[in-house]
Amino acid sequence: MSNELHEITYLSRLDNSMQPAFILPAEGNDPRPLAVCLHTWSFSYDSGSTDQFELACRARNWHMIYPHFRGPNWNPEGCGSDLVVSDLECAVEYMQANYNVDASRIYLVGGSGGGHASLLMAARRPELWTAVSSWCPISDIAAWYTQSKALKKDPANRGYDDHIFDACGGDPVTNPQAAAQAKHRSPITWLSNAHENVILDIGTGIHDGHRGSVPISQAILAFNEVADPADRISAEDIAYMVETEQVPAHLQFEGEDPAYGPYKVLMRRVSGKVRLTIFEGGHDLVPGPAFGFLEQQTSGNEPVWNSGDHYDALKAALSK
């Protein structure tokens, strides 16, 4: 069996369309884990880099699929639509039908727009995944629309607010139809489904929203939606972290996580099957702990809250 990265198409059931992807089969004939790896917000399967995912999967001899899922998120067919959900669940089915996939070790990982899609799939199809690793995610499309408008240095520039306007068919703050679209495409609408139904790891850099495009409140509120009420982060603490780019003293992480390397863990909280990590960084996906965490998870077992001990310096800053 070849373990070369190559392009395929597969059937997405919702609209009976053939959707493209890159795949990297594992070597050998034994059952091997599958990683579904996701492109970022403004990219497609063939315009972003697969390097960090490909090298991590090669090193572990995992199957990998890198789907298109309707491309950049200014497309109405993309941006968390039902077509995206169909594309991603059918990507898993394609790999299971054509390769020997270990059904107890099916993983999903992405950052930024891929973080949005990974959260959405954890929420809407939790039964598909052994574990999900979501980095710097967007959890609330309408909130990010407002945040993106506020963060734009030049209102005349086309930014993420314009992407959301195009995908949702209008302003999600003032247009009821667009607001309904934004709600439907937002992971936060569905995330209660993930509670105790999938192992979920959420990470974000403390400086995102300042040096980066997604305020960390997006990740923290996603955690809150899945966490037990007693474990949720308060609105006051969220506001403090967003504004000051610092973690309050009573929330600071006192341990060490070597997999993060210079992206030092500043805060960490676990509740049931969800973990939140805030680290020293911006709009980043850190491959070492992303894959170090995933490789320790097996369906039917309790979560292993360990990121491994390997810092992978290949690539961390996400393309937008």
N, C-alpha and C positions, 0 to 999 in steps of 0.2 A: 504494500500500500504506500503510495507517495505521500510524503509529508511536506510537499511544496504548497506555498500560498497560491491559490488560483481562484478565478472568478466563476461563479455559477449563477443560475437563476432558479427560483423555487416558487411554488404556487402559494399565494396568499388567498385564503378562502373567502374573505368578506366580499371582495370584488372580483374574484377569479382572475387576478392579474399575476403575471410572472414578475417577481421582484429580484433584483440583483443583490449579490453579496460576495465578499471574499471569504474563502474558507481555508483553514489549515488543518488537515487531518492529522491525528496522532500516528506515530509509527506503531507497527505491530498489529496483531489481531485481537488482543485482549481488550476488555472493556476499559475505557479511559474517560476521565472527567471531560465535561464540555464547558467552555467559557463563551458566553454570548457577550461580545464587546461592542460598545456603542460609540458612534462618532459624536462630535460636539454640535452646538446649536446651529452654526452657520455653514456646516460642512455636509458632505454626503459620503457614502462609503468609499468613493474613489477620489475625493479631494482632500481628505484629512490623512494624517499619518497613522498607520497601524503598528508602527515599530514597537512601542512600549508593550502593546498587547501581544504581538507576535513573538517577541523575545521571551516574555514571561511564560507563554504557553509552550514554546519550544523547550525551554529549560525544564518544564514539568512533564513534557510529553502529553499535553492535553489537546483535545480537539478544540478548534476555535471557529466561530463564525462572526463576521463583521458585516451586519446587514445595512442596507440603505435606509430602511424605514421611512421612506418618502422624502429623504433629503433634507435640505435646510428648512428651518422651522418657520420661515415666513410663508411657506406653502400651506394653504388650507388643508391639504391632504396629510401634512405632517403635524408637528407641534402637538403631540399627544392625542391625535384623533383616534377614532375607532379603527381606522385603517392601520395606524401605527401598532395598535394592540394586536391586530390580526397578523401583521407582518412579523412581529417578534415572537408570538407564540408558534407561528408556522415555521419560523426559522429553527426553533427547537425540534419540531416534528420532522423537518427535513433532515437534520443531522441524525436524529434517532433512526430514521428510516434507511439512511444510507451508510451509516458508520456505527461501530460498536461503542455506544455511549453508556457509561456507567450511570444508570438512572438515579443513583443515590448521591451523585455529585454533579449537579447541573447548576452553574453559576452565572450571574449577570453582573456586569461592571461597566460603569461609565461616569464621566464627569461633565459638569456644566449642562449643556443640552442633553448629553448622555446621562448625566445625573438626574435630570428631569424625567427622562424616559425610564431609567432604572427604578426610580421611586414609583412612577406610574404603574409599571409592570409588577412591582412588589405588592402594590395595592389592588390592582385589577385582576392579576393572575398569580396570586401567592402560591398556589398549588404547583406551579411549574418549577419553582426554584428551590434548591437546597439552601442557598444564601445569596444575598444581593449586597453589592458594595457600591454606594452612591456618594459621589464627591462634588462639593460645591453646587448642590442641586437647586433648581427652581422648583418650589413646591406650590406656589400660588401665582398663577399667570397674571391675574388682574392686579395683584399687589406689585408684581415685578414691572408691569406696565407703568404704574405710577412711580415706582422707584427709578426706573430707567429714564423717564422724562426728567426727574429731578437731578439725576446724575450727569445728564448730557451737558457738556461744556458749551456746545453750540447747538441750539435748538433746531437750526436749519439742517444739521447733519442727520442722515438716516441712521437710526439706532434701533435698539431692541424694542422700543415702544412701537416703532413703525412696523417691525416684523410682526409683533403681536396684533397690531391693527389689521394687517393684511391677512394673517392666519385666521383671526376670529371674525373678520368681516366688519370691523368698526371699532370704535372706542369702547372698551369693556367697562369703563366707568359711567358713561352717559348713554350708551346704546344697549337696551335690554337684551336684544338678540346676541350681540357680541359678548355681553356679560355672561349669558348662559353658555356660550361657546367656551369662554375662558374658564368658567367653573367646571365644565365637563372635561376639559383638557388638563386640569390641575390635579396633581397627585393628592393634594390636601383634601380634596373632595372625597377621595376613596380610601385614604390611608388607614382608617379604622379597620378595614378588612385585613390589613397586614398584622394586626395585633395578635401575637402568639401563633400566627400562621406561616411565618417565614422568618428566617434569621436575617436581620437587616443591620448593616453597618453604614453609618452616615458620617462623613468627614467634611470639614471646611476650614479654610485658613482664616485666622483672626482679622486679617487686613482686607479680605474680600469685601467688595463694595466701596473700598477706598483705593486699593491697588487691585482692581478687578471689578467685574461687572455685576456680581450677585451678592447683595448684602447677606450677612451670615444669619439674619433672622429667618431667611428662607429655609435653611437647614435645621435650625433649632425648632422652628414651629412644626416641621415635619416630624422630628423626634417626639415632640410633645403630643402629636396626634396619635402616635403608636404606643407611647409610654403609659405606664400606670399613672393615675392622677397624682399620687404622692411624689413621683419622680420627675415631674415636669419642671422646666425652667421658668421662673417667674417673668412676667412682663417687664418688671423693673430691671432684672438682671439682663434680659435680652436688650433692652434699650441702652443700658450702660455699655454693653459690649459692642453694639453697633456704633455707638457714638464715639467711644474712647479708644477702640481697638485694643482693649485690655480685658482680662478676665477678673471678676471680683475676687478678693482674697479668699472668701469662703467657698469658692468653686475651683480654685486652682488645683491642678494635678500635681501630686507630690512624687510620683514614681518616675520611671524611665521606660521608654519604648524604643529600643535600638533600631527597629525597622524604619522609623521616621527620620533617622539621621539628623541633619540640621533643621528639619521641620519639627522642632521639639513640640511634644504634646503639652498643651497649656491647660486643657480641661477635658475631662472624660466622665461620661455617665452611662450606666447600663440600667435598663429596665426590661425585665422579661427577655425577649428575643431581639431587642433593639439596642444599639450602642451609638452614642454621639461622641465624636472626637473633634475638638477645636485645637488647631496646631499653629505653630509659628510659620505663617505663609500667607499667600493671597489666593488667587483663583487657580488652585493646584490639585492635581491628582498625583499621589505619591505611589508608584507602582509596587515598591517593596511591601508595605503593609496592606495594600489592596489585595494582592495575590497571596501574601503570607497569611492573611486572615482567611481568605476563601478556601485555601487548600486544607485547612484544618476542620472544615465543616462537612458533616455527613448527614444525610436525611435520616430521621428517626432518632438522632442523638441530640443531647443538649448542646447549645452553642459553646464553642471554645473561644473565649475572649482573649485571644493572643494574636499578635500581628506578625509573629515570627521574629527573626533576628537579622534579616538581610535588608540593608538599605540599598535600593536600586537607583543609581543616579542617572539612568538613561535619559529620562524626561520627566518633568514634574509640571511645569507651567502649561495650562491648557490653552489650546487654540480656542478662539471664541466661537 
